[in-house]
Amino acid sequence: MFLVLAVLSILGGGSVAAGPPAVGEALSAWFEVREWLDDGEFPEPGTSASEIRIDAASAVGVILRLDGRIVGRGMDLVRDADIIRRAAGRAYSQALGDRVIRDLPENFRREVGSRLALELEIAGPRSTLVAGSLAAAAARIRPGIDGIAILRGDRVALSLPGRQLATGTAGATASTLLRLIDQLGLPPRDLEELRRLDAIQLQRFETIRIGQAGSDQEPGLRTRSGTFIPRAVLDEHLIETVRDRLSNRLARWRPEADPRIERMTDEKEPPARPWLGDHDPVGDRYQPVEAPWRDRLLGIRAVASIDPALIEERDLTLPDEDLLDSEIVDLGLLASTAAGLPNATVAWLAATERFPPDDSSVGLARRAAAIGSVNEEAVSDEAVQAAHDDAWAACQTASEIIAAFDWLALAEHRLTERRDGEPTERAISLRAVRDALLIRQIDDAGRDEDGGIPLRRGGAEMIDARNLRLMLAIGLIDGLPGDDDAGRRRSREGLEGLFRLVRQLMLDDDQAADLSGGRTASGGVALGLYEPRQPLAATATALLAIDRLPAATEAEKRRAEPSTDLEAPKAP
């Protein structure tokens, strides 16, 4: 990483006028602050030793970490040669007051700076953000990339994207705007009303962040979603590597025993291993502590797809009747068939009779997929076909088809298996939906969103873990016979992009080092590119989707290899 930064420095990376300071300037400043920390002594402000001049810097933020936990933060907005010294000094003073550090003996406190990992964030010039409302302003901010500033007279309230990422608030742009408004002494009102009270101006800016995984590690350029992952062919070895990382992370969601339960006697059957809820790596906590049945069953199904022997009958014992509904019943049936447990399958299948599906496209498609996973002796081909027809009858609009896309694809896959490899005519519709979605897939090797398909959430389009369900569906459709060469090529290229996105969403080692719960969360799938929370369902779905990836053919691998032919340059 240091070599990459050095090359970028030579090339003048980041020197665009409206962008943040150049890499070389930021890197030089980082080393200066690192030296202060290692010495345990900061130069006096206003002296030549404290001056680090970066003309383009409009704000500076410093974060200090001890074993991934933030112990000190400092920010400064006064544009002079001491701006970095003041921000770093505030962060260091806060670190010395940390609950762990303040109780250390004085000789250890003097050396504690050398144990603190350093992140330096430098903001570039600010530009006006034109918006008629807070909602419009929030929509124009790129979370985790753009900083936000609000001016009221000569007062400035500002939020750095690096600090938002560190605290898990990058996706809460509207809340950040309201917090800045409050800092300026204004009431929580929309822009039109605020401008009647006083003249205010909204601005945005980009920053450059230099950080390190540990106090003795080399510095690296920090971005909102970690190291950029390029696209790659669906190589079997790469697929297996990613599958292993996901499996290892999923295993950490399943402690060996529930710590809340007292030790069981030999006379009583031990309870099933618990499943923890969604993980917040910023605070290193699970919310909720125990996963709801929907996520738990999805996790069991994912584990069973890798190794059915890891799942026991007691893992799939039906909960109390008042905890069941049609969705949980369907998920339980899918999990029990994936695990190959006949007793559990019989119990969950019987529950489908007591809990019929709702009449939505999602509910009916999920039921068709669930009963289609059961063998012919337990559920007839006619019953599976009828459920399949009911699901498609409920799909009256394109949005209803997309909402149920993964379940419709799985239902078609199961029915095709029963028809000796012959898909129904609905496979044509599924391929049409696939192609329509892939037309919207982002193809931009310079963005961390590359390979993603924008989906609406909260009134805005974004790339997030919901893409995993689309990836699972497209993988299932790719496995259906009958597609033409052009369709298969579109499918494989689309899956390559989505596979890249999965790897981008997985927490890498550098990101893990910046989070209190990073060691636990490493390898898990985040909710979004700037939302570190890891839903259990996201990692489980990623594992199911990757299990359906088709390995690249030798011809596809050859097409992806760079040409070694030496050709004369062609005229432009």
N, C-alpha and C positions, 0 to 999 in steps of 0.2 A: 504493500500500500504506500509506503514512504517513497518508493521508486516512482509510482504512478503520480504522486503529488509533485515530485521533483520535475518530472517531464511536463506536467501541466503548468508548473511554474515557468519553465523555460519557454513554453509555447504561449504564455500569457493568458492562461485560462481564467475566465471570470472577469475580463477587463472591459466588458461591455459597459457603456456609460451608465445605463439605468440599472445595472446589476450590482451584485455585492462586490467587495474588494477582491483583488486577484488572489489566487491560491498562494503565490509566493509571499505576499505581504502577510496574509493570515498565518501561514506556517511559521514565518519568522517571529511574529508576535507570540504565537503559541509557545515556541521554544524559550522565549524570554520569560514568560510567566512560569513555565515549567522549571526554569532555573531558580526563580524566586521561591517556589514551593520546595524544591529540593534543598535549598539553603536554609529554609525556615525563617527567612528574613526578607521583608519587602523594602524597597528603597523609599526614602521620604518623598511624598508628593511634591511636585514643583522643582525637583532636582533633575539634572540631566540623566541620571540613572533610571528615573521613573518614566521618562518620555519614550513613547512608542507612537510615532506619528503615522496615521493612516488617513489620508485626506478624505477618502470616500466614506469613511465610517460615520454613520448617523446615530448609531447606538451600539453598545457592546454588552453581551451577557456572558457570565462565567458560571459554570456548574462544577462543583467538586463532589466526587463520589468516593465512598469507602465500601469496598466489596459490593458494588452495584447500588448501594443506598445513597441517595442524595443527602449530603451533610452541610453543603454550603451553596448559596446562590447569590449572585451579585449582578447588578445592572447599572449602567450609567448612560446618560443622554447628552452630556455636555461635550460638544465637539472641540476638543483640544488634544494636546499631546499626552495628557494624563488620563484620558478616558478609560483606557485598558487597566491602568494601575488602580483607579478607583473601583472599577467593577470587580477586579480580582481581589483587592483588599477587602471589600465587603463580603465576598464569598468566603474568604479565608477566616475573617473574624467570626462569621456565622458558624463555620466548621469547628472552630475552637470552642464554641459554646454548645456543640452537639452533646446530647446526653451521654454518649459513650466516651467521646474525646475529653470532655471537661473533667472527668473523674480520673484521668490518667495522671501518673506522677509527672512533675514539671519537666524532667529530662526527656520523657517520652513525648510530651506535648510539643516540645521544640522540634522533634523529628517527625511529627505526624504528617507534615506537608509532603514529605517524600513518599508517603503511602497513599496519597489521594490521587485518584485519576482525574485528569483535567479535560474539560470541554470548553472551548472558546468559540463564541458565536459573534460575528461582526455583521452589522446591518449596513446595507448600501443606501444610496439616495432614496428618499421617499417620493412617491408620485401620488397625485390626487386620485382618489377613488370616487368616481361620479356615481351617485345612487340617490334615488328619491325616497328610499325606505331602508330600514335595517335589514329586512329580508333580502332586498335587492343587493345590498352591500355584502351580506353574507354569501350570496350566490356567486359573487365575483372573486371571492377569496379562495385560493387553492390551499386547503388545509395541509399543514406541515411544510409548506413551501413559502407562502406569503406571511409576512408579519403585518400587524394592524396598528395604526396610530390614529388618535383623535386629538385634534387641536382645538383649544378654546382660548382665544387671545394668545398670550405667551406661554400658556400651560400645555403640556403634552402628556397624554396617557398612552402607553405603548405596550404591545405584547409581542414577544419574540416567538417564532415558530418552534425553535428548539426547546424552549421552556415548555411550550404546550405539549410537544411530543413527550418530554420527560415526565410530565404529570398526567398524561393520558387524556388531555383536553383538546387536542388538535381538531377533533371533529365537532366540538361545541362552539362553533364560530359565533352564533347568536348570543350565547351566554358570555363569551369573551367581550363582545361589543357592549353589552349591558354593564359588565364589570368596569370597563374603561370609562363609560359614561358616568358611573358612580364615582370613580376616582376623580373626575373633574367637578364633582359636586352638583351634578345634574340629576333630575329624576328619571326613572326608567320609562321613557316615552319614545315614540317613533321620531324619525328625523324631522318631519315637517313641524311637529310641535316643539321639538328641541330648538329648532332654528328660529322659532318665534321668541324663545327665551334668551338666546344669545347666538352669536356667530360661531359656528363650529365647522370644522373641516375634517373629512375622512381621508386617510392616506394608507397606502400599502407599500411594501418594500420586500426585497429578497435578502437573504442572509447567506453567509458561508459559515459552516461549522467544522471545526477541527477537534477531534476527540481521540481517546485511547481506551482500550479494553481494560487496562490496568496501569498502575503508576509506573511500571517498568516496561510498558509496551510501546511500540512505535505509534506515532500519531497517524490518523487516517481521516479522510474526508467523510463526514457524516451526512447521510440523506434520510429522508423520512421513512423509507421502507428498507433500509439496509443496503448492502452492496447490490448493484444492479445485476440481475441475472439475464444473460442473453438467451435467445431461443436456441433450441437444440433438437436434433432428430430424436425420435422416440426410441432411443437405444435401450436395449434390455438391461444393460448394466446400470445405466443412469436411473431407469425406472425402479430397479431393485434397490438402489441406494436410497432413493427418496422414500420408497415404501418402508424400508427399515427404519429410517428416521421417524416417520410418522407412527409406525408401530411402537417404537420405543417411547415416544411422547404419549401415545394413548395408554400405554401400560402404567404411566405415572398417574393417570386418572383413577386407577384401581388399586388402592392400598390393600395389602394382604389381609388386613382385618380392620373392622370399624373401631377406632379408638374410643368411641363413646359407649361401647358395650363391654360390660365386665367379662372377664374370662369365663368361657363356657365350660361346664363340667363334661366329663366323658360320656355321660348318659344322654346328653342332649345334642341333637344335630346342629353343627355350627351353621351360622347364617351365611347367606351368599356374600361374596366380597362386595363392598360398597362401591359406588361410583360417585366421585366428587363432581361438583357443579362447574360452571364456567370459571376459568382462571383469569384473574387480573394480575399480570406480572408486574405492574407498577407498584401495587401495594402488597404483592405476594399473598393473595387471599382468594378463596373460592367463594363465588356468589351464585347461587346458594351453596351451602356446604355440601349438601347432598343433591345429586342431579335428579331432576324430575324424570318420571318414567319414560317420557318420549326420548329424551337424550340418552338415558341409560340403555334403552333397547336399541337405539341406533349404534351406540358404542359396542354393544354385544354383537350386533350383526357385522360390524366392521372387524372386530377381533376374530369372529368366526370365519370371515372371508380369507383371513391369513392362516389361521390354525384352529379348526373347530374343536380340537382337543382341549383348548384353553377354556371352553365354556362347559359348565356342568348343568344338570337338570335343575339344581337349586337356584342357579342364576336366572332361570326363566319361570320360576314359580309365580303363578298369577297373583297380583296384589288383591286386596279387598275389593269387592264389587263396586263400592262407591268411588274407587280411584280409577275405574275403567271408563273408557269411552271408545267410540269406533276407531279413532286414530290410534290409540294405544294398543287396541286389539290387533289392528293390522300390522303395526310395527312389531308386536310380540310374535305374531305368526311368521313374519319374515325372518326375525331373529332365530326362532326355533328351527325353521327349515334350513337356514344357513348353517346352524350348529349341528344339524343332523340328529336332533334329539326327538325321537318319535313320541314319547310320553308328553313332552311339552307341546309338541305340534298338535296332538289331539286335544289338549286342554285349551290352547289358544284358538284352534279351529272351532271348537264348541262355543267359545265366547263370541265368535262372529255372528252366531245365530241370535244371541241376546243383544248384540249391539250392531244393528244395521247401519250402513254408511249414510251420511247426509246426502242430499241430492245435488251437491256441487260437483264440478268437474274434478276437483282435487280429491274429494271424498270417494267418489265412485272409481276413479282411476287407481287410487291407492288400494281400494278393496280388490279390484281386478288383479293388480300386481300381487297382492298378498295371497289370494286363494290360488292364483296361477302357479305359485311356488310349491304348492302341495302336490303330492303324487296322485296319479290317476285313480288309484284305489280309493282314496279319501274324497276327492273332488272330481267330478266327471268333466270330460272335455266340453260337454254341452253347457255346464254351469260356468266354466271359465269363459267360454265364448259369449254367453249371455252377459256376464259382468263386463266383458270387454266392450260389447255393443252399448251397454248402458252408459259406460264412461264416455264414449264418443258422442252419444246422443246428448249428453250434458254440455258438450263443447260447442256452444252457439256463436262464440266470438273468438277472435284471435287471442285476446287477453286470457280467456278461460283455457285455451289450449296451452299457452305459455305457462300459466300458473300450475298446470298439471303435467308439464312436459316430461319431467323425469319419471313420474309414475306411469304415464302413457307409454313411454319407451320401455320401461321394465315389463309392463303388462304385455306389450307386443313381443318382447323377447321371450317371455315365458310361453305365450301362446304359440310362437313359432317353433319352440322346442317340442311342443305337443303335436304340431302338424308336420313332424319329421323334417324340419328345416325350411318349411315354406311359409314366408310371411303373409299376412293378410294384406288387403288393399290399403289398409291404413298406414302401412309402411311408407307409401308414397307421400301421404300427408305429413308424416313425421319428418321425412327428408326435406320437404318443402319448408317446414318450420325451421329445421336446422339451417338450411341455406339462408333463410331470411335473417336469422340471428347472426350468422357468420358474416353477412354483409356489413353489419354494424360493429364487428370486432375491430378493436384498435390495432393498427399495424404501424407502429412507430418505435423503432429500436432505441430512441433516445428518451423514452418515458417509462416510468415504472408501471404504468398502466398497460403497457404493451401486451397484447394477447387477451385482454379483458373485453367483456361485452357490457356496455353501460346499461344499468337497470335503474329504474326510478325508486327512490326512497326518500320520504319526507319532502316531496315536492321537487327533488333535484335528482339528476342522473349521476350515478357513481359506480365505481368498480369496487366490488367487495366480495366476501366469501359466498354470496349467493350464486356467483359464477360456478361454484363447484357442482351445484345441482345440474346446471346446463352441461357441464363437462361430463358428468355421469350419464346424462341422457344421450349426448352425442356419441359417447363411447359405446353405449348399448346399441344405438342405431347403426354405428359403423360395423358392428358384429352381425347385422342382419344380412342375409343373402339378397342379391338382386340389384344392388346399386351399380351404376355404370362407373367407368374409369374416372370421369370428371368429378362425379359425386364423391368417390372415395378420396380423390386428391384434395377436394375442398374439405372433407371431413378430417383427413390427416393433418392438413395445414392448420385447421382450426384447433384441433386437439394439441398440436405442438405449442400454439400460442397460449392455450388455457393451462397446459402443463407448466409453461414458463411462469404464468401468473401464480399457480400454486406454490412453486418454489420461491417466488418473490414474497408471498404472504407468510411463508414459514420463517420463524424467528431464527436469525443467524447468530453466530457466536459474538460478533461485535455488538449487535443489539442486545443480546442476553447480558453482556457485561455491564450494560447501562441500566439494568433494571434489578430491583430487589429480588424479584422472583424469576430472574432470567435463567438460572440453572434448572429450575423445574420446567420452565416454559420452552426451553430450547428445542427447536424442531417442530413446535406446534404451529397451527395455522391461525393467524390473527383474523379478527373480524373484518379489517380493512387495511389499506396501505398505510394509513395514519392512525389506526385504532388498534392498539396492542392487545386489547382484551381477546382471550382465546375461548370461544365457545366450544364445548365438547363436541357439539354437532358438526362444527366446521372441520375439525381434524378427522372425525369419523367419516364424514362424507368425502373428504379428500382421499382417504384410504380406499373407500368403495369405488370412487371414480378412477383412481390410478389402477385398480385391479382390472378395470375394463379397457385400459389403454392397449391398442394394438402395437406390437413392436415393429419398428421400421424394417422394411424389406431391404435387401442388399442394394437394390437399385435406388431406393430413397436415400440410403446412406451415401452412395456415390454422388448423387445430385447435390448433397449438402456439403461435400468436401470441396475446399478451394481448388481451383484449377492449378495444375503445375506446368501447364504449357506456356512456353515463352513466346509471346506474340509481339509483333511490332505495334507501337502505339497507333491507334486509329485517329484519323483527322476528326476534329469536332464537327 
